[in-house]
Amino acid sequence: MLRSVRSLRLATGLILFAYATSHFLNHAFGVFSINAMHSASKFLLMPWQSYVGLFFLYGSFSVHGLLGLYALYRRRQLRLPAAEAWQLALGLAIPFLLIPHAAGLRLGQSLYGMEFGYERILYLFWVDSPDIALPRQMLLLLVVWIHGCIGLSSWLRSKAWYPTALPILATFATLIPTLAILGVISAGLNLREAVQHGSVNAARFSVSSDLESMSHIVNGILILYCGLVAGVFALRATRDWHAKRFRGIRITYPGNRIVAVPAGFSVLEASRWAGIPHESVCGGRGRCSTCRIRVIEGAGSLPAPDLLEDRTLRRVHAPANVRLACQLRPLANVTIQLLVPPRTAATPIAARFDAAVDGGRELEIVAMFVDLRESTALAAGLLPYDAVFLFDRYIQAVTGAIRNRRGYVTSIAGDGVMSVFGLDDTAASSARHAFVAALDVWGELDALNNELTGELRAPIRAGIGIHAGLAVVGWMSVGASQSLQFLGDIGNIAAKLEAQSRPLDCTLVASVAAIKLAVSTDIVPIEVTIPGQSHPISAAVFKTRNELQQVLV
């Protein structure tokens, strides 16, 4: 139920943002002239004036607004991160700013048969009411756009491609409202100047005093909306009072810190209410797992995860006592442990783990480690520069194959190359890219052996290990330099799988977790004992390129 409500809220929000974008683009044509605005409206605004367009527009506005008030009621406390607080405040302000404009237009058309073209609207703003209507309309443009951009950013933040696309999206997010405001200003000033010089007959824009009743209706709608918002806050206060009086629960944090909250609070809301730092990259929407906690005591009394939480927990292979703090609403006392350390302002700036734009991202990634076999024997008897040439060709072959398959080289230590796949694609696509990259590495080394057959005492051979799982991916900044890194055990296991390729007499050792992401072919696994791991890893071995090619077909 909750998931469908969120999906509906997202869908209606996207429809409204599409309408706002087309509206803003139409305003931008005012830079040229009012006639240009009229001409552009036939393509940008007329579709929204059809019966279908009006149905989706008014329906989305009503549903999105009511769901927003429901979300406000459902929140147990209002101590929010800055972005969420701004989004909430701006969302509540939109109807207050929009009703005088939209309701006035619709009432004027339906009750009095008035036609509101761009000239009449601009006359209202720039000549008739430049001190009230114009500032209110400019403020409405900014409030709608910022509210929509915050919501869009919250939705896209968990997408793998978002950091790459962010500079382009930010450019459009800045350019569109800027051009819209410039268009309104240019067209408005031109109209006002024309009225002052008498080249435009202002009498046809005059408003009859009989339309005072329309103002009363608009004011009534405003009062109704304010009463609705006030009613939501009153219901919240009544619910919270009753919960505190009769149904309080205690959440015990590490360090024996106890927070008493009304039943119905999520653990994340309790953390924010008590001022306890608690990581939540997606803003408490269940789209990431950075807020996850381990329930030490009281797990037996917890409600079962809903579909949204269960899907996320399955993605990260969480055990039964691990839950998402943003979705878990305890019904009895619990003791918890935060599993993802929150970012703090005290984090050093000179060396910190940050993503390219907005904090480290928790992603399902695929790690591949390639290591050269018997490198000492290969270099024996070679002149120093000949050895450098040989190892450089090997490194270029490996890193080139990785980059060609949308992978990132994170470190080169001697003749070992660690890489990661998954920043720009889905987990399944990234896994397949990793295996194809392994096949390419294999082929490049075979080609290099053929090319240098007369130069080498023994053929160049490498071991490859591939593993998939959850890791935090971001940029490690040290001074002015940056390098992409990932934190977690995934790379370590990939390197240890590669180390098993020698005793298993093969070239590639890949975990079943990575193989299942890449292909649907059934693989007969073996159990590989990994030093430092309490349980063996299910993996498959590949001794020839043909074996890997057959799996990838």
KAVEN-V213775 format. One line per field, one symbol per residue. psi: psi as a letter, one per 40 degrees, with the letter a starting at -180 (. if undefined). A space follows every 10 residues. Layout:
psi->???
This chain:
psi->dddddddddd dddddddddd ddddddddee ddiddddddd dddddddeei dddddddddd dddddddddd ddddheifgi iddddddddd dddddddddd dddddddddd defihgiddd dddddeddge dddddddddd dddddddddd dddddedehd edddeddddd dddddddddd dddddddddd ddddddeeeh hedeeihiee eddddddddd dddddddddd dddddddddd ddddddfiih hhiiefhhhh iihehidddd dddefhhhig deffeeeaee eiihhdiedd eiiiiadddd dddddefiid ehihdddhgi eihihihhdh hiiieehidd gihiiddfih hhihihhhhh hhifddddeh eiiddddddd dddddddddd ddddffihhd ihhbehhhii iedeiidddd dddddddddd dddddddddd dfdedhdiih iiihhhiiah ihhahhhhbe iiihihhaed ddddddddde dddefidhhh idddddddie hhhhiihhhh hehdiihhii ihdidddddd de.
